[in-house]
Structures are given as C-alpha cells and as structure tokens.
Amino acid sequence: MGFIFSFMFDWQTGIINALFVKMGLLKDGIYWLQDPWLSRIIIAIMIVWRNLGYFIAIYLAGMTAISQDVYEAAKVDGATALHTFTRITLPLLRNISVFLIVTSIIGSLQLFDEPKLLYGGWTASQVGGPDNAALTIIWKFVNDSFMNVRFGYGATIAYALFMLIVVFSIASYKLSMGKGDQE
C-alpha cells in the first residue's frame, strides 16, 4: 500500500498530479510527499482506505443484530428516520463504536508500515519524512533500538507505548460497560 500511494502521489509521474493538471486545477505537479502537512494527509488517507472495509463490515454486522421489532415499534410510534437513527441505532451500536475507536487509537500508536514504506521502504535515507512529519512511535522505536543501537532508549519507548495501550484498553472497558453493570 505504501508503494502504491508513493506512485500515486509522485510529483512527476503520479496519477493524482496528472489528474489535477489535466482538469486544470494545477499548472505544475505538487511535491506531495515533501510537504509535512500533505504527507500527514496522505498517511491519513492510506489508513482510512485500509480500515474502511473492516469498519463497514463490523457496523453492518452490528446493525443486522438489532431486532427489527424495535424499528417497527418506533415506526408505529411515529418516529422519523433521523430520530430512529439517533435514538435507537446509534445507542445500540455504542459498544461497537467504542471498540472501533479504541482499537483505532491503539492501531495508530502502533503505526509503522505505511509511513516507512511511503518514504523509501526499508532502506530509507529520509527517516520520518519531511521535517519528521511521518515519524511514528514505532518507527522511532525501531530507529533508536536497531539502527542507532540505543537499546535503553528503545526499551523506554516500548514501555511507554505499553502503558498508553493499557490506559486505552481500560478506558475502552469502562466506556463499554453499561450503566447497570458499573459497581
């Protein structure tokens, strides 16, 4: 995926620049991967593209588990589609939403492959992209631990990351508990 996006956003031969130039939106190509903000946006697009199908499948599974009787009762009571969605569907999908949000946060803390492959693969000379805009915690950990042989610093990063993930996991558990389940 990193290679595909690096080819799509290449400033000379990328399909995105060619499309924008052909439509008349740009006169010359943009150096997408050399701008700190644009590189962050490209990485965000990569992550959304990677996770969108998974999120849709999980939400569809949750929505099919909701009994149709609930929707029929709301319709009989005269609820609008918006009211049904905000008062029935969203609250019943709360645990699924919390699960997806927390796993996304944990996944973002562990992000490594996309930025690393986007900026030259495993032999990248440009660590972290332009102005370290694409540098992630795991990339910093790998760089410090194995490239710069600073094992103590790498271990500190790993323990801090572990603690952050534990905090988000506990928060997920607390948020997903129902009001009647809390002691």
Backbone torsions as a table, in degrees:
resi	resn	phi	psi	omega
1	MET	NA	-37.7	178.1
2	GLY	-63.2	-40.7	178.5
3	PHE	-65.9	-41.7	179.3
4	ILE	-60.5	-46.6	-179.0
5	PHE	-69.7	-33.2	177.3
6	SER	-67.1	-33.8	175.5
7	PHE	-74.7	-37.0	179.5
8	MET	-64.9	-38.1	-175.2
9	PHE	-103.4	17.9	175.7
10	ASP	-64.4	140.6	-173.1
11	TRP	-74.1	-23.5	-179.4
12	GLN	-99.8	-47.5	-172.8
13	THR	-113.9	6.8	-177.1
14	GLY	-71.3	145.0	-177.4
15	ILE	-69.8	-29.2	-179.6
16	ILE	-67.0	-48.6	177.3
17	ASN	-62.1	-42.9	179.9
18	ALA	-60.8	-39.6	179.0
19	LEU	-66.1	-45.2	-179.9
20	PHE	-67.2	-37.6	177.7
21	VAL	-67.9	-42.5	-179.4
22	LYS	-64.9	-35.0	178.8
23	MET	-79.6	-9.6	179.1
24	GLY	86.7	9.7	179.5
25	LEU	-79.8	-25.8	178.4
26	LEU	-128.2	147.9	174.5
27	LYS	-88.7	-44.8	176.9
28	ASP	-125.2	165.4	179.1
29	GLY	-68.4	153.9	177.8
30	ILE	-98.5	142.8	173.6
31	TYR	-81.9	76.5	-174.3
32	TRP	-56.7	-46.7	-172.0
33	LEU	-85.1	-0.1	178.6
34	GLN	-106.5	0.1	177.0
35	ASP	-103.2	129.3	-176.8
36	PRO	-58.6	-45.5	-178.0
37	TRP	-70.8	-40.6	179.3
38	LEU	-66.2	-35.4	178.3
39	SER	-66.3	-37.3	176.3
40	ARG	-64.9	-40.4	179.1
41	ILE	-65.1	-40.9	178.8
42	ILE	-63.6	-41.7	177.9
43	ILE	-64.7	-40.2	177.4
44	ALA	-62.4	-41.4	177.6
45	ILE	-63.4	-40.1	177.7
46	MET	-60.2	-43.6	-177.7
47	ILE	-68.6	-41.6	177.5
48	VAL	-62.3	-43.8	179.7
49	TRP	-62.1	-40.2	-179.3
50	ARG	-68.0	-38.2	-171.8
51	ASN	-97.7	-12.0	-173.3
52	LEU	-59.6	-46.8	180.0
53	GLY	-62.0	-40.7	178.4
54	TYR	-63.3	-46.2	-179.8
55	PHE	-62.6	-43.4	179.7
56	ILE	-62.9	-42.9	179.6
57	ALA	-62.8	-41.6	179.9
58	ILE	-66.8	-44.9	178.7
59	TYR	-64.8	-39.7	177.7
60	LEU	-64.2	-38.9	177.1
61	ALA	-64.3	-40.8	177.9
62	GLY	-66.7	-38.4	-179.3
63	MET	-70.7	-33.1	178.0
64	THR	-73.4	-19.2	178.1
65	ALA	-79.9	-14.4	178.5
66	ILE	-76.4	129.2	-177.8
67	SER	-65.6	138.2	178.6
68	GLN	-69.7	-20.3	178.1
69	ASP	-61.3	-35.2	179.4
70	VAL	-64.3	-44.2	179.4
71	TYR	-67.6	-38.4	178.2
72	GLU	-65.5	-38.9	178.2
73	ALA	-65.4	-39.6	178.1
74	ALA	-65.9	-38.4	179.7
75	LYS	-66.4	-40.5	178.7
76	VAL	-64.6	-35.9	178.9
77	ASP	-76.1	-5.8	175.7
78	GLY	89.9	21.8	179.8
79	ALA	-72.7	140.5	176.2
80	THR	-78.6	170.4	179.6
81	ALA	-63.9	-40.4	178.9
82	LEU	-65.7	-42.9	179.3
83	HIS	-64.5	-41.7	178.0
84	THR	-62.0	-42.0	-179.6
85	PHE	-66.7	-45.2	-175.8
86	THR	-78.3	-28.8	-175.5
87	ARG	-100.9	-17.5	-178.1
88	ILE	-118.5	-58.8	-172.8
89	THR	-65.6	-52.4	-178.2
90	LEU	-60.2	-46.5	177.8
91	PRO	-62.8	-34.8	179.5
92	LEU	-74.3	-18.9	176.8
93	LEU	-98.2	12.4	-176.0
94	ARG	-58.9	-48.1	-178.6
95	ASN	-63.8	-37.6	177.9
96	ILE	-65.9	-42.6	178.6
97	SER	-62.6	-44.0	178.8
98	VAL	-62.5	-43.7	178.4
99	PHE	-58.9	-47.4	-178.0
100	LEU	-67.8	-38.2	178.6
101	ILE	-65.1	-47.5	-177.4
102	VAL	-68.1	-41.8	178.1
103	THR	-67.3	-30.1	175.2
104	SER	-68.7	-40.2	177.3
105	ILE	-63.9	-45.3	178.3
106	ILE	-63.1	-41.6	177.6
107	GLY	-63.5	-36.8	178.4
108	SER	-69.5	-31.2	175.4
109	LEU	-68.7	-25.3	-179.1
110	GLN	-100.2	10.6	-176.9
111	LEU	-64.3	126.7	-179.5
112	PHE	-145.0	-49.9	-169.7
113	ASP	-62.1	-48.5	-173.5
114	GLU	-61.5	-53.8	179.5
115	PRO	-65.5	-35.3	-179.0
116	LYS	-65.0	-45.2	179.7
117	LEU	-73.3	-30.1	178.8
118	LEU	-66.2	-31.5	-177.9
119	TYR	-109.2	52.7	165.8
120	GLY	101.7	8.8	177.8
121	GLY	72.4	-152.4	-172.8
122	TRP	-80.9	-9.1	178.5
123	THR	-110.4	30.0	-174.3
124	ALA	-65.5	130.0	174.9
125	SER	-89.7	-21.4	-179.6
126	GLN	-97.5	89.5	-177.6
127	VAL	-74.2	122.5	175.5
128	GLY	85.8	2.5	-180.0
129	GLY	75.7	-167.5	-178.4
130	PRO	-68.4	126.8	-178.8
131	ASP	52.7	33.1	-178.4
132	ASN	56.3	27.9	-178.0
133	ALA	-67.7	-26.7	-177.9
134	ALA	-104.3	6.1	-179.1
135	LEU	-71.5	124.3	179.6
136	THR	-109.8	171.7	-178.6
137	ILE	-61.3	-45.0	-178.4
138	ILE	-68.6	-38.1	177.5
139	TRP	-62.9	-41.9	176.8
140	LYS	-62.9	-41.3	178.1
141	PHE	-61.2	-48.8	-179.8
142	VAL	-63.3	-43.4	-179.9
143	ASN	-61.7	-49.8	-177.1
144	ASP	-70.6	-39.2	-176.2
145	SER	-74.7	-45.9	-168.8
146	PHE	-107.9	-29.6	179.4
147	MET	-87.9	-42.5	-178.2
148	ASN	-98.4	-0.8	178.1
149	VAL	50.7	53.2	174.3
150	ARG	-115.5	76.3	-172.5
151	PHE	-65.2	-37.2	179.1
152	GLY	-64.0	-43.9	178.5
153	TYR	-65.4	-40.9	177.6
154	GLY	-64.0	-39.6	177.9
155	ALA	-65.0	-37.7	177.3
156	THR	-63.0	-42.4	177.7
157	ILE	-62.6	-43.1	-179.0
158	ALA	-63.9	-43.2	178.7
159	TYR	-66.7	-40.0	178.1
160	ALA	-64.0	-41.1	177.5
161	LEU	-64.1	-41.4	177.4
162	PHE	-59.4	-44.6	-179.7
163	MET	-64.9	-40.3	176.7
164	LEU	-61.4	-42.5	179.9
165	ILE	-66.2	-38.3	176.7
166	VAL	-62.9	-43.7	179.2
167	VAL	-60.5	-45.5	179.5
168	PHE	-67.3	-32.5	177.5
169	SER	-68.3	-42.3	177.4
170	ILE	-65.3	-41.6	177.2
171	ALA	-61.4	-39.2	177.5
172	SER	-61.9	-44.3	179.6
173	TYR	-62.3	-44.6	-179.2
174	LYS	-66.0	-41.2	-179.0
175	LEU	-70.7	-32.0	-176.5
176	SER	-83.4	-11.9	177.3
177	MET	-72.0	139.5	176.9
178	GLY	-73.9	164.7	-179.0
179	LYS	-64.0	-32.1	178.6
180	GLY	-77.7	-18.3	-177.2
181	ASP	-84.5	-19.7	-175.5
182	GLN	-75.7	141.7	-179.1
183	GLU	-101.5	NA	NA
